[in-house]
Every structure is written in structure tokens, then in C-alpha cells.
Amino acid sequence: MAKTIQVRVDDDLKDNADSLFASLGLDTSTAVRMFLVAAMEAGGIPFNVMRGNNRDAAISELLARQKAGARFYTDDETRQMLRSIITESGV
């Protein structure tokens, strides 16, 4: 059984997000489902949540992860993995 999530957002944000996701071959509902699946896989928010715009700290963290051997995926690889996860989970 599917459940519905309703979220109120600014008109500009919704229009811009719709355009962005369409350019990626997605609709907004699928993008939200992808976020929820990624959050479940990560056990939390699937990206860093920080106060302000601390770009230097984010870059330092990424460089440290790269030096530790972390694998970074291309946009296409990431989309393919997320599509596979969504398909396998029946979302």
C-alpha cells in the first residue's frame, strides 16, 4: 500500500526543482522517493547538514575521504545505482 506525502514549498522552488529533475530524466515524486531510499541506506540525512556555507570544511572532508580510499561516482553511476535501489525495493 502506498502512502502520500504532502509538502508545501515556494512556487519558484517547486518549478526549479521540477525543471532540474526533468533534465535528469526524473519527476519530482521519483526524486523524493530516491531521497527517502538514500536516507534509509545512510541511516540519516544522506548529505552533510551544516550551518552556514562552510565550503572549505566540505572540501576538506571530501579530500580526506578520497585519501582514505573512498570511491567517488559519476552522476550517471549515481543515478543508475539509485534507480537499481528503487527498482529492487519496489518503491
trRosetta pair geometry for C-beta under 8 A, 3 or more apart (Angstrom, degrees):
i j d omega theta_ij theta_ji phi_ij phi_ji
5 32 7.1 -154 71 153 134 143
9 13 4.7 -103 161 86 114 126
9 14 5.1 139 88 -56 114 92
9 17 7.8 8 119 8 159 142
10 13 4.3 87 64 6 92 108
10 14 6.9 -165 88 -8 47 85
11 14 5.8 -59 -150 38 30 110
11 15 6.2 25 157 -16 67 109
12 15 5.8 -56 -144 40 30 109
12 16 6.0 26 160 -15 66 111
13 16 6.0 -60 -144 42 25 107
13 17 6.0 24 158 -18 64 111
14 17 5.9 -57 -143 39 26 109
14 18 6.2 30 156 -22 63 107
14 28 7.6 2 -157 -108 75 163
15 18 5.7 -53 -147 34 28 113
15 19 6.4 27 154 -17 63 106
16 19 5.7 -55 -149 37 32 112
16 20 6.3 33 153 -20 65 106
17 20 5.6 -53 -145 37 32 113
17 21 6.2 25 160 -14 67 108
17 28 5.9 71 125 -112 107 113
17 31 7.4 -161 173 84 103 157
18 21 6.2 -60 -145 41 25 105
18 22 6.1 28 156 -21 63 110
18 27 7.8 -6 -140 -156 77 62
18 28 5.5 -50 -95 -48 69 119
19 22 5.7 -55 -145 36 28 112
19 23 6.5 29 155 -21 63 105
20 23 5.8 -59 -156 32 29 111
20 24 6.8 16 150 -9 63 109
21 24 5.6 -63 -152 43 38 108
21 26 4.3 -81 -178 85 93 97
21 27 6.2 69 127 -167 128 12
21 28 5.4 155 38 -78 161 56
21 30 7.4 150 -178 65 128 94
21 31 4.6 -92 -115 -42 133 141
22 25 7.6 55 -174 -69 33 15
22 26 7.2 -110 -76 65 26 51
22 27 7.2 34 -82 -99 72 51
24 31 7.8 88 71 -87 134 114
24 79 6.8 -162 -179 -105 106 134
25 79 7.7 73 56 -170 116 144
26 30 4.7 -134 -162 83 96 122
26 31 5.0 106 135 -57 138 90
26 34 7.5 -43 -141 -12 151 140
27 30 5.1 94 55 9 72 102
27 31 7.2 -136 98 -6 37 90
28 31 5.4 -54 -147 37 37 114
28 32 6.4 38 154 -20 68 102
29 32 5.8 -54 -150 35 31 110
29 33 6.5 32 151 -17 64 105
30 33 5.5 -53 -149 38 35 113
30 34 6.3 40 150 -24 66 103
30 86 7.4 37 -159 -150 89 165
31 34 5.5 -49 -149 33 32 116
31 35 6.6 37 150 -21 63 100
32 35 5.5 -48 -152 32 35 114
32 36 6.6 34 150 -18 65 103
33 36 5.7 -54 -149 37 34 111
33 37 6.3 34 153 -18 67 105
33 86 6.2 79 126 -125 117 120
33 91 4.9 151 -178 152 123 126
34 37 5.8 -53 -146 38 31 110
34 38 6.2 31 154 -18 65 108
34 82 4.9 35 -144 178 113 130
34 86 6.3 -51 -89 -63 73 127
35 38 5.7 -58 -147 39 28 111
35 39 6.3 32 153 -23 64 106
35 46 7.1 -157 -154 28 62 125
36 39 5.6 -51 -147 33 31 114
36 40 6.6 31 154 -18 63 103
36 91 7.7 170 80 -143 114 145
37 40 5.8 -55 -152 35 32 110
37 41 6.4 32 151 -18 66 106
37 82 7.0 131 82 -153 130 82
37 85 5.3 140 156 128 139 122
37 86 5.9 -124 -30 -82 164 73
37 89 6.2 175 -121 32 121 160
37 91 6.0 -103 -66 -23 121 164
38 41 5.6 -54 -146 38 33 113
38 42 6.1 24 156 -12 67 111
38 46 3.9 -19 139 -56 108 166
38 82 6.9 -26 -63 -115 105 108
38 85 7.9 102 -70 94 62 159
39 42 5.8 -60 -141 45 28 105
39 44 6.6 -97 -160 115 77 16
39 45 6.3 -19 -120 -108 99 29
39 46 5.3 -108 -78 -29 52 98
40 43 7.5 31 -176 -72 29 38
41 46 7.2 40 65 -99 94 120
41 85 7.0 -43 -58 -148 139 150
42 45 7.1 -60 100 89 141 23
42 46 4.3 169 -11 -100 151 74
45 48 8.0 109 105 -113 114 7
45 49 5.4 38 88 -33 160 118
48 58 6.4 -166 56 -109 149 97
48 61 7.3 95 -59 76 153 167
50 53 7.9 112 97 -109 116 20
50 54 5.2 -99 153 31 148 113
50 57 7.2 155 -127 80 158 133
50 58 7.4 -121 -2 -62 153 103
51 54 7.6 51 75 -19 58 115
54 57 4.2 3 143 25 114 119
54 58 6.4 132 102 -20 75 89
55 58 5.6 -59 -149 38 34 112
55 59 6.2 32 156 -18 69 107
56 59 5.8 -55 -146 38 30 110
56 60 6.2 32 154 -20 64 107
57 60 5.6 -53 -146 37 31 113
57 61 6.3 35 154 -22 64 105
58 61 5.7 -52 -149 34 30 113
58 62 6.5 29 153 -17 63 105
59 62 5.7 -54 -149 37 33 111
59 63 6.3 32 153 -18 66 106
60 63 5.8 -55 -147 38 31 111
60 64 6.3 32 154 -20 65 106
61 64 5.7 -55 -149 36 30 111
61 65 6.4 30 153 -18 64 105
62 65 5.6 -53 -148 36 32 111
62 66 6.3 34 153 -21 65 105
62 72 7.9 50 -165 -89 103 132
63 66 5.6 -52 -147 35 33 113
63 67 6.4 32 154 -17 65 104
64 67 5.8 -53 -147 37 31 110
64 68 6.3 28 153 -16 64 109
65 68 5.6 -60 -147 41 31 110
65 70 3.8 -8 160 7 92 150
66 69 7.9 99 177 -28 29 9
66 70 5.8 -73 -82 54 35 95
66 72 6.8 -18 -96 -27 97 120
73 77 4.0 -128 -171 93 104 123
73 78 4.8 135 107 -58 125 82
73 81 7.1 -33 -166 -4 168 137
74 77 4.6 96 50 6 77 102
74 78 7.0 -142 92 -5 40 87
75 78 5.7 -58 -149 37 30 112
75 79 6.3 30 155 -18 66 106
76 79 5.8 -53 -146 37 30 110
76 80 6.3 30 155 -19 64 108
77 80 5.8 -57 -148 37 30 112
77 81 6.4 30 154 -19 65 106
78 81 5.8 -54 -148 36 30 110
78 82 6.3 26 156 -15 65 108
79 82 5.9 -59 -147 40 30 108
79 83 6.2 32 155 -21 66 106
80 83 5.7 -52 -146 36 30 112
80 84 6.4 32 153 -20 63 105
81 84 5.7 -56 -152 35 31 113
81 85 6.4 31 152 -20 65 105
82 85 5.6 -51 -146 35 34 112
82 86 6.3 33 155 -18 66 105
83 86 5.8 -56 -147 38 31 110
83 87 6.2 30 155 -18 65 109
84 87 5.8 -56 -145 39 28 111
84 88 6.1 23 159 -15 65 110
85 88 6.0 -58 -143 41 26 107
85 89 6.0 14 162 -10 64 114
86 89 6.1 -63 -140 43 24 102
86 91 4.7 -85 -152 59 75 113
87 90 7.8 28 174 -69 28 34
